[in-house]
Amino acid sequence: MVKSKKVHLQFFAFTLFLLSWHPIKPVRGEGVEEIEYDYRQGSLFGAVEEIEYNYRQGSLFGAVEELEYDYRQGSPKGPEHWGELNEELEECKDGKLQSPIDLLDSNARKAISRVDDLNMSYKPSKATMKHEHHAISIQWEGDAGSIQINGTDYLLKRCHWHRSSEHFISGRRFLFLFASLFVKSKILQICLNRVLFISYDLELHMVHQSQNNDVAVVAFLYQSGNPDPFLSKISNDVYSLSGTKEARLGVIDPSLIKWPSSRFFRYMGSLTTPPCTEGVIWSVNEEVHSVSKEQLGLIEQVDHGMNARPLQPLNNRDITLFGPQ
């Protein structure tokens, strides 16, 4: 018993030494199969055939030729090489306002929320679920409502999930798995959680577009726990995507995706997938949703692994944390 406690304390002390000695880079999952995307001219969120995306010429995203990229660490088509795959994707490596980022509370300017900062008005509309290789997405076919930011309306077009989370909140991802495997003491695991920062398991993006083709994304982070009610409602449809490319959902109310908190981070960033175009307004809810292990397993079964882009440099960007008085 004494020996076991001694080993735990030694592991804890060694971990603190590593944290103070050298910053730990975020770690992403591997083993994701190559992903094919087809970007062609047309409307930004128009009809999608299988895994084809249509981007309006001259819009924020521009026209991107057919290309292949993946999320595998060390792959020649992985995130660190996206900007080298095609001249249209150079912003992935040269951009200065790239997403995702670590949203540090200490770096954020605090502001009291006003109605103009983020006003949501969603309504039920017919939707289709699609498996676009890189993610499971829901595309609303009609008017599913909008958000309003500083007087500009952004219509809801789609939502999709990333496994694991792309944004971090006041922390960095660490090899928590190793702590779970080698540290048997529950009390010590809790201490390590607080010191090493628990990683988030999932991230949901609700993508909106204005009449001028500007894009605003509302993001929610998830951590393993109780089932997510929205995913529970569509779980059978997610399961059906294992053998097909899309599933008609009927009428889906996007307001079923609940905001757990009125506090959110706001910053200017980019798409987190090629072409990594900048100019995207990000609103990331501060409080974390919960998602069950079974729901995470179902998403992994369809997506075949992780599909999260690594953190990008902040480059002295302004981050604002909005909240009630």
C-alpha positions in Angstrom: 0.0 0.0 0.0 2.8 2.4 0.9 4.7 1.5 -2.3 1.5 2.2 -4.4 1.1 5.6 -2.8 4.8 6.4 -3.4 4.5 5.5 -7.1 1.4 7.7 -7.4 3.2 10.7 -5.8 6.2 10.1 -8.0 4.1 10.1 -11.1 2.3 13.3 -10.0 5.6 15.1 -9.3 7.1 14.0 -12.6 4.0 15.3 -14.4 4.3 18.7 -12.8 7.9 18.8 -13.8 7.1 18.1 -17.4 4.4 20.9 -17.4 6.9 23.5 -16.0 9.8 22.3 -18.2 8.3 22.3 -21.7 4.8 23.2 -23.1 2.9 20.1 -24.1 1.4 20.2 -27.6 -2.1 19.0 -28.2 -2.5 15.4 -29.2 -5.0 14.3 -31.8 -6.2 10.8 -32.7 -4.8 8.9 -35.6 -6.0 6.2 -37.8 -8.4 8.2 -40.0 -8.8 7.0 -43.5 -8.1 9.3 -46.4 -10.9 11.7 -47.0 -12.0 12.9 -50.4 -13.6 16.3 -51.0 -14.9 17.9 -54.1 -15.2 21.7 -54.1 -16.9 23.2 -57.1 -18.4 26.4 -58.2 -22.0 27.0 -57.2 -24.0 28.0 -54.1 -22.2 27.8 -50.8 -24.7 25.5 -49.1 -26.8 24.3 -52.1 -27.6 20.8 -53.1 -24.9 18.3 -52.2 -24.4 15.1 -54.2 -22.8 12.5 -52.0 -19.7 14.2 -50.7 -19.6 17.1 -53.2 -19.5 20.7 -51.8 -20.6 23.7 -53.9 -19.0 27.0 -53.2 -20.2 30.2 -54.9 -17.6 31.8 -57.1 -16.4 35.1 -55.6 -17.8 34.3 -52.2 -15.9 34.1 -48.9 -14.8 30.5 -49.7 -13.8 30.9 -53.3 -13.6 28.0 -55.8 -11.4 25.0 -54.9 -10.6 22.3 -57.4 -11.1 18.6 -56.5 -8.6 17.5 -53.8 -7.9 14.9 -51.2 -6.9 15.6 -47.6 -7.0 13.7 -44.3 -6.5 14.2 -40.6 -3.8 11.6 -40.0 -0.8 12.8 -38.0 2.3 12.7 -40.2 0.4 12.1 -43.4 1.5 14.0 -46.5 -2.2 15.1 -46.8 -2.6 15.8 -43.1 -3.5 19.2 -41.5 0.1 20.4 -41.4 0.3 19.9 -45.2 -3.2 21.2 -46.3 -1.8 24.5 -47.5 0.6 22.6 -49.8 -2.0 20.4 -51.6 -3.3 23.1 -53.8 -2.6 26.8 -54.4 -6.2 27.5 -53.5 -5.5 26.2 -50.0 -2.5 28.4 -49.2 -4.5 30.2 -46.5 -4.3 27.0 -44.5 -0.6 27.6 -43.9 -0.2 31.3 -44.5 -3.3 32.7 -42.9 -2.9 34.7 -39.7 -6.5 34.3 -38.4 -6.9 30.6 -38.5 -9.2 28.4 -36.4 -9.4 26.6 -34.0 -7.7 28.3 -31.1 -7.3 27.9 -27.3 -9.8 30.3 -25.7 -8.0 31.5 -22.7 -10.2 33.1 -20.1 -7.2 35.2 -18.9 -6.7 36.7 -22.4 -10.3 37.4 -23.1 -11.9 40.9 -22.7 -15.0 40.7 -20.5 -18.2 42.3 -21.9 -21.8 42.4 -20.8 -24.0 40.7 -23.4 -26.5 42.8 -25.3 -29.2 41.6 -27.6 -27.2 42.7 -30.6 -24.2 40.6 -29.7 -26.0 37.3 -30.4 -29.7 36.9 -30.9 -31.0 33.5 -31.9 -34.3 32.8 -33.7 -34.6 29.2 -34.9 -37.6 27.3 -36.2 -38.5 23.8 -37.4 -37.7 22.9 -41.0 -37.1 19.9 -43.1 -33.6 18.5 -42.9 -31.4 15.8 -44.4 -28.5 14.1 -42.6 -25.4 13.4 -44.7 -22.2 11.6 -44.2 -19.6 13.7 -45.9 -16.7 11.5 -45.0 -15.1 14.2 -42.8 -18.2 14.6 -40.6 -21.8 13.8 -40.0 -23.9 16.9 -40.9 -27.5 18.0 -40.9 -28.5 20.3 -43.7 -31.8 22.3 -43.4 -33.6 22.5 -46.7 -35.9 25.5 -45.9 -36.0 28.4 -43.5 -34.7 27.1 -40.2 -34.3 30.5 -38.7 -31.2 32.6 -38.1 -28.9 34.4 -35.6 -28.4 38.1 -35.6 -25.0 39.7 -34.8 -24.7 43.5 -34.6 -27.8 43.9 -36.8 -26.8 41.4 -39.5 -28.9 38.2 -40.0 -27.1 34.9 -40.6 -29.4 32.1 -41.8 -28.8 28.7 -40.4 -27.7 26.3 -43.1 -26.2 23.2 -41.5 -24.6 21.7 -38.4 -21.9 19.1 -38.1 -19.8 17.3 -35.5 -16.0 17.1 -34.9 -14.5 14.2 -32.9 -12.7 15.3 -30.7 -13.2 19.0 -30.0 -11.3 21.5 -32.1 -11.4 24.5 -29.7 -10.0 24.4 -26.2 -11.2 26.5 -23.3 -8.4 27.8 -20.9 -6.2 24.7 -21.3 -4.4 22.4 -23.6 -5.1 18.8 -24.5 -2.8 16.2 -22.8 -2.2 12.5 -22.8 -4.9 12.0 -20.2 -5.4 8.4 -21.4 -2.0 7.5 -19.9 -2.9 9.0 -16.6 -6.2 7.0 -16.6 -4.3 3.8 -17.4 -1.4 4.1 -15.0 -2.9 6.0 -12.1 -5.4 3.8 -10.2 -6.2 6.2 -7.5 -9.5 8.1 -8.2 -8.4 11.0 -6.0 -5.1 11.4 -7.8 -6.9 11.1 -11.2 -9.1 14.0 -10.2 -6.1 16.0 -9.2 -4.4 15.3 -12.5 -7.6 16.3 -14.4 -7.4 19.7 -12.8 -3.7 20.1 -13.4 -3.5 18.7 -17.0 -6.9 20.0 -18.2 -9.4 17.4 -19.4 -9.8 17.2 -23.1 -13.2 17.6 -24.7 -14.6 14.7 -26.6 -16.8 16.4 -29.3 -17.6 19.7 -30.9 -20.7 20.8 -32.7 -20.7 23.6 -35.3 -23.9 25.4 -36.3 -23.0 27.2 -39.6 -24.8 30.3 -40.7 -24.5 32.6 -43.8 -25.5 36.1 -44.5 -26.9 37.5 -47.7 -23.4 38.8 -48.4 -22.0 35.3 -48.0 -20.3 36.1 -44.7 -20.2 33.1 -42.3 -20.9 32.9 -38.6 -20.4 29.7 -36.6 -21.8 28.9 -33.2 -19.9 26.1 -31.5 -20.6 23.8 -28.5 -18.1 21.6 -26.8 -19.0 18.2 -25.3 -17.5 16.0 -22.6 -18.3 12.4 -21.8 -21.2 12.0 -19.4 -25.0 11.9 -19.7 -26.5 11.4 -23.2 -27.1 14.5 -25.3 -30.8 14.9 -25.9 -30.4 16.1 -29.5 -28.2 13.2 -30.5 -30.6 10.9 -28.8 -33.4 12.1 -31.0 -31.4 11.4 -34.2 -29.3 8.4 -33.1 -31.2 5.9 -35.3 -30.6 8.2 -38.3 -26.9 8.4 -37.4 -26.7 4.7 -37.2 -28.3 4.3 -40.6 -25.5 6.4 -42.2 -23.1 3.4 -41.7 -24.6 1.9 -44.9 -25.6 5.0 -46.8 -24.7 8.6 -47.6 -27.8 10.4 -46.4 -31.0 10.0 -44.5 -34.2 12.1 -44.7 -35.0 13.4 -41.2 -38.3 15.1 -41.8 -38.8 18.3 -39.8 -36.0 19.0 -37.3 -36.2 21.9 -34.8 -32.6 23.4 -34.4 -33.7 25.0 -31.1 -33.5 21.5 -29.6 -29.8 22.2 -29.5 -29.8 23.9 -26.1 -27.5 26.7 -24.9 -26.2 25.5 -21.5 -25.0 29.0 -20.7 -25.4 32.6 -21.8 -21.6 33.1 -21.6 -19.7 32.7 -24.9 -16.4 33.6 -26.5 -16.3 35.7 -29.7 -13.4 36.0 -32.1 -12.6 36.3 -35.8 -11.2 33.1 -37.3 -11.5 30.8 -40.3 -13.0 27.6 -41.5 -11.4 24.6 -39.8 -11.4 22.6 -43.0 -9.9 23.4 -46.4 -9.9 26.0 -47.9 -9.4 27.5 -44.4 -10.9 30.8 -45.5 -10.7 33.6 -43.0 -13.4 36.1 -42.0 -15.6 33.7 -40.0 -17.2 35.0 -36.9 -16.9 32.4 -34.1 -19.2 32.3 -31.0 -18.1 29.4 -28.7 -20.3 28.6 -25.7 -18.3 28.6 -22.5 -20.2 25.8 -20.7 -19.6 22.3 -21.9 -22.4 19.9 -22.9 -22.4 16.2 -22.0 -22.5 13.3 -24.4 -22.6 9.6 -23.6 -19.9 7.1 -24.4 -22.4 5.2 -26.6 -23.1 8.3 -28.6 -19.4 9.0 -29.1 -18.9 5.4 -30.2 -21.7 5.7 -32.7 -20.2 8.9 -34.2 -16.8 7.2 -34.4 -18.3 4.2 -36.1 -19.7 6.3 -38.9 -16.7 8.8 -39.1 -14.0 6.1 -38.8 -12.0 8.1 -36.3 -11.0 11.6 -35.4 -11.6 14.7 -37.6 -10.3 17.6 -35.6 -7.8 20.2 -36.8 -5.0 21.0 -34.4 -4.9 24.3 -32.6 -3.7 27.4 -34.6 -1.6 30.4 -33.4 -3.6 33.2 -31.7 -1.5 35.9 -33.4 -2.5 38.6 -31.0 -6.2 38.3 -31.9 -8.9 39.9 -29.7 -11.1 37.4 -27.8 -14.2 38.6 -26.0 -16.1 36.7 -23.3 -19.7 37.9 -23.3 -21.9 37.2 -20.3 -24.6 38.6 -18.1 -23.9 41.4 -15.7 
